[in-house]
Amino acid sequence: MESLFCYNKNMPRLYIETHETTVQSFPEIIKGGDSLVWATTNLSQFAHILKDNNNNLFGIVSPEVYFVNFPKNRELLLCTYNSKEYSLRITLFNTDSFILFYDAKSAIESFNSKIEGSIPYFNFNTNPIIEIHFKITPQSLSVDYPFPQELKIQNELLFLTKIPGLYSAEEKVYCNSAIIHLDIQNDKINIYPQDWFNKKDRDFDMVTLTNVGRAKNGRLIVSGPYIKSYMLNSTNRDIKGKEEPYGYKYNKRILNYKNKTAK
């Protein structure tokens, strides 16, 4: 099985931390007294796999799956948003209950067959503590939702995604990026369209918003590839102050990249 997996320190970082730092690496997972590690596999260009030191497979996740890890509780919370169906899925696992996939190759091939475009997906060989599904649509930017008590271990979840239909047809926009804020302790769901980003023409092949976190002063901070970190104002839809010119050093890197790939 060892040939199926390779450890890659440069894997895309998915774990979102809602504190001063906005992005962390993949979370360390504890099962019993052992640490499980993240790796990639030559059987899939999308899969990040969770394995032990003996190369036993315990989980598979795609990009755009958001994690919050609670090692003291041996719990792992995952959150995905399907923009085609406006569907949000929150799943809480006990990591001690993870069971290995006895046929790792078949599990990864099955995973590959279920990946469609950029729709996030994950698979762990165990039953969750709790899993909830609900709709988040652009017609309701703030709604009440009674989060179950099992999720109250977390104050909030924040993540960036794209939500079709955020703006009316008359508005001139170029993107539909938004923050989804799950205010778990107060049983609220808020959507914050990123107007400052969406209403400006950019090279969206290179530039996107991917990271969101909360600073010590309570403000939200967003960033992404070729976009510096910006603190949002009280609306959570616009940045404080002015955006730096789009951006000499960022444009220069994009131009150099395109020149190289064009040769």
C-alpha positions in Angstrom: 0.0 0.0 0.0 2.9 2.3 0.5 3.2 3.1 -3.2 -0.3 4.6 -3.1 0.6 7.4 -0.8 3.2 10.1 -0.5 3.6 12.7 2.2 3.6 16.3 0.8 4.4 19.2 3.1 3.2 21.6 0.4 -0.4 20.3 0.2 -3.0 23.1 0.0 -3.9 24.2 3.5 -7.5 23.8 4.3 -7.9 24.1 8.1 -9.5 27.4 8.9 -8.9 28.9 12.3 -11.2 31.7 13.5 -8.6 33.5 15.6 -5.7 35.8 14.9 -4.1 33.6 12.3 -6.4 32.9 9.4 -5.0 29.7 8.0 -3.3 26.7 9.6 -1.9 23.5 8.1 -3.9 20.3 8.1 -4.9 19.4 11.7 -3.2 16.6 13.5 -5.7 13.8 14.2 -5.4 11.7 17.3 -6.9 8.2 17.2 -6.5 6.4 20.5 -2.9 7.2 21.4 -1.7 7.4 17.8 -1.3 10.3 15.4 -2.8 10.0 12.0 -1.0 12.0 9.2 -2.2 13.6 5.9 -0.8 12.6 2.6 -1.5 12.7 -1.1 -2.0 9.7 -3.4 -1.0 8.9 -7.0 -4.5 7.4 -7.5 -6.2 10.8 -7.4 -5.3 14.4 -8.2 -8.0 15.7 -5.8 -7.8 13.4 -2.8 -6.0 14.2 0.5 -5.9 11.0 2.5 -5.6 10.4 6.3 -3.4 7.4 7.2 -1.4 5.9 10.0 2.3 5.1 10.1 1.5 1.7 8.7 -0.2 3.2 5.6 -3.7 2.2 6.7 -6.3 4.5 5.1 -8.8 6.1 7.5 -10.3 9.0 5.5 -10.4 10.8 2.2 -11.2 14.5 1.6 -11.3 16.8 -1.4 -10.3 20.5 -1.6 -12.7 23.1 -0.2 -13.5 20.9 2.9 -13.2 23.0 6.0 -11.9 21.5 9.3 -12.0 22.3 12.9 -10.1 19.9 15.1 -10.8 19.3 18.8 -7.9 16.9 19.9 -8.8 17.0 23.6 -12.3 15.8 22.8 -11.1 13.5 20.0 -13.5 15.2 17.7 -13.2 16.5 14.1 -15.8 18.9 12.6 -16.0 19.2 8.8 -18.1 21.7 6.8 -18.8 21.7 3.1 -21.0 23.9 0.8 -22.4 22.8 -2.5 -23.1 25.9 -4.5 -25.0 24.1 -7.2 -27.7 23.0 -4.7 -27.1 25.8 -2.1 -26.6 23.0 0.4 -24.5 23.3 3.6 -23.3 20.1 5.3 -21.8 20.0 8.8 -20.5 16.7 10.2 -18.9 15.9 13.6 -16.8 12.8 14.0 -15.2 11.1 17.0 -11.7 10.4 15.8 -11.4 7.3 18.1 -14.2 5.7 16.0 -12.3 5.9 12.7 -12.1 2.5 11.0 -9.5 1.7 8.4 -10.6 1.1 4.8 -9.5 -2.5 4.1 -9.4 -1.9 0.4 -7.7 1.5 0.1 -7.5 1.4 -3.7 -11.2 0.7 -4.1 -12.1 3.4 -1.6 -10.0 6.0 -3.5 -11.5 4.9 -6.9 -15.0 5.3 -5.4 -14.0 8.7 -4.1 -12.8 9.7 -7.6 -16.1 8.7 -9.1 -18.1 11.0 -6.8 -16.0 14.1 -7.4 -17.8 16.5 -9.7 -16.2 19.8 -10.6 -15.4 21.8 -7.4 -18.1 20.2 -5.2 -16.4 19.3 -1.9 -16.6 15.7 -0.7 -15.2 13.5 2.0 -15.5 9.9 3.2 -14.6 8.4 6.6 -15.3 4.8 7.4 -17.4 5.4 10.5 -20.7 7.0 11.5 -20.7 10.6 12.7 -21.7 11.9 16.1 -24.1 14.2 14.2 -24.6 15.5 10.7 -26.9 18.2 9.5 -27.8 19.5 6.1 -29.6 22.8 5.3 -30.0 25.3 2.5 -28.2 28.6 2.4 -29.5 30.9 -0.4 -28.7 34.5 -1.4 -32.3 35.4 -0.9 -31.8 35.3 2.9 -28.6 36.9 4.1 -29.4 36.4 7.7 -31.5 33.6 9.2 -32.2 31.9 12.5 -31.1 28.3 12.8 -31.3 26.1 15.9 -27.8 24.5 16.0 -27.8 21.2 17.9 -26.1 21.1 21.3 -23.3 18.8 20.0 -22.0 21.7 17.9 -21.9 24.2 20.7 -18.3 23.2 21.4 -17.5 25.8 18.7 -18.6 29.4 18.9 -18.6 30.0 15.2 -17.5 28.8 11.8 -16.3 31.1 9.1 -15.5 30.2 5.5 -15.4 31.6 2.1 -17.2 30.2 -0.9 -19.0 31.3 -4.1 -22.8 31.7 -4.0 -24.6 32.1 -7.4 -27.2 34.8 -7.4 -25.8 37.1 -4.8 -26.6 40.2 -6.8 -29.4 41.4 -9.0 -29.1 41.2 -12.8 -28.8 45.0 -13.0 -25.7 45.2 -10.8 -22.3 45.1 -12.5 -20.3 42.4 -10.7 -17.6 40.0 -11.8 -17.6 37.4 -9.0 -19.9 36.0 -6.3 -17.5 35.4 -3.4 -19.1 35.5 0.1 -18.3 34.7 3.7 -20.7 32.2 5.4 -20.8 32.9 9.1 -22.3 30.2 11.2 -22.9 31.9 14.6 -23.4 28.6 16.4 -23.7 30.0 19.9 -26.4 32.5 18.9 -28.2 30.2 16.4 -27.7 32.5 13.5 -26.5 32.1 9.9 -25.1 35.2 8.1 -23.9 35.6 4.5 -21.6 38.5 3.8 -21.0 39.1 0.0 -17.5 40.5 -0.5 -18.6 43.7 -2.5 -15.1 45.2 -2.5 -13.8 42.1 -4.3 -16.8 41.1 -6.5 -17.4 44.5 -8.0 -13.9 44.9 -9.5 -12.7 43.3 -12.7 -9.7 41.1 -11.8 -7.8 38.2 -13.3 -9.9 35.5 -11.6 -7.8 32.7 -13.1 -5.1 33.7 -10.6 -6.9 35.8 -7.9 -9.5 34.5 -5.5 -10.5 34.8 -1.9 -9.8 31.6 0.1 -9.0 32.5 3.7 -11.0 34.2 6.4 -10.4 34.6 10.1 -11.1 36.9 13.1 -8.6 39.3 14.5 -8.2 40.0 18.2 -10.2 43.2 17.8 -13.2 41.2 16.5 -12.9 42.2 12.9 -12.9 39.7 10.0 -9.8 39.3 7.9 -9.8 37.9 4.4 -7.0 37.0 2.0 -6.1 34.7 -0.9 -3.6 34.0 -3.7 -2.1 37.3 -5.0 -4.4 39.2 -2.5 -2.9 40.6 0.7 -4.8 40.3 4.0 -7.5 42.9 4.4 -9.5 43.7 7.5 -13.3 44.2 6.8 -15.3 47.1 8.2 -18.4 46.7 10.4 -20.6 45.6 7.4 -18.3 42.6 6.8 -18.8 43.3 3.0 -16.2 46.0 2.5 -12.6 46.6 3.6 -11.4 49.2 6.0 -9.6 51.9 4.1 -8.6 51.6 0.5 -7.5 48.5 -1.4 -3.9 48.8 -2.5 -3.5 49.3 -6.2 -4.2 46.0 -7.8 -1.2 45.5 -7.1 2.1 46.1 -8.6 3.9 43.2 -7.1 0.9 40.9 -7.6 0.4 41.9 -11.2 4.1 41.5 -11.9 4.1 38.0 -10.5 1.0 37.1 -12.6 2.6 38.7 -15.7 5.8 36.7 -15.2 3.8 33.5 -14.7 1.8 34.0 -17.9 4.9 34.9 -19.9 6.6 31.7 -18.8 3.6 29.5 -19.5 3.1 31.1 -22.9 6.5 30.1 -24.1 
